[in-house]
Amino acid sequence: MTAFHPVCEPYAEGLLDVGDGQRIHWEVSGNPAGKPAVVVHGGPGSGLNVRNRKYFDPERYRLVLFSQRNCGRSEPHAADPATSLEHNTTAHLIDDLERLREHLDIERWLLFGGSWGSTLILAYAQAHPARVSEIVISSVTTTRPEEIDWLYRDVGRLLPGPWEAFRDALPPEDRDGDLLAAYDRLLNDPDESVRHAATVAWATWEDAVIAHETTGSPNAYTDRPAEALTAFVRITAHYFSRRAFLEPGRLLRDAHRLAGVPGVLIHGALDLGSPLDTAWTLAKAWPDAELTVIQDAGHTGGPATGEAVLAAIERFARR
């Protein structure tokens, strides 16, 4: 059994004003004099997860957790329909990470995250490679249009019943068009019942994609607290209906900018939502990355995924 580290309490936390009326919540745990590291959460809009502390030795790491704009304990919160997402884009999140690094007086830090977190990590690291010491990513995504289209349309060929339910939760006139744009519109509808129905339909589809996994749960998304679920779905639709505010393919095209930054990519061979080819292509394009494929894992990982993440972070603690 893997010996994870104790999930210790933070010794410092706060709300950082990043402009546009936004304040992002952050907390720091571990050793104040330790190696700096930051966890970049997925979603978009999931908020920080304290369980990620288990990968970091509190004696050797100074660990930063934070919630991206409008989720977790950041303010204002996307669960409030009055909260505009106008100032929530990938460029804003990159700037927020850099402001947080400066606020905490960190010169360089290790970046860890997965799923959407991997996209934000790559975007930040390519913008600020001199500020990154190492990168560890699980469930690799770059949120290219083809990755988004796969997750919300093409993978429906393997899950036709749940996908039809996802599609048919939309008005008939929207079912043959841009599904994500239609959902984004419903999730911002003035009618609370419309917003709620769209939230549940979206989350039910997300559940279906991962429920088959060995460590999957049939209600991993829909069982979330109401405010957290609302923020997650609303922010995810906001990003993915706009192709993550990224030039298509840029993160793979510019992977050469990460030369000199050691990276470990960990990906499940059975990941239905984010197929292995993205991680495979990134590993070829990034000169200093190594790819570990976990044969029995999907998007949510499993015991072998946790062991691989822990081993990579332990190894980098010695650098």
Summary of the structure (lengths in Angstrom):
residues: 319
radius of gyration: 18.7
end to end distance: 25.7
largest distance: 58.1
contacts: 1104
relative contact order: 0.14
helix: 43%
strand: 18%
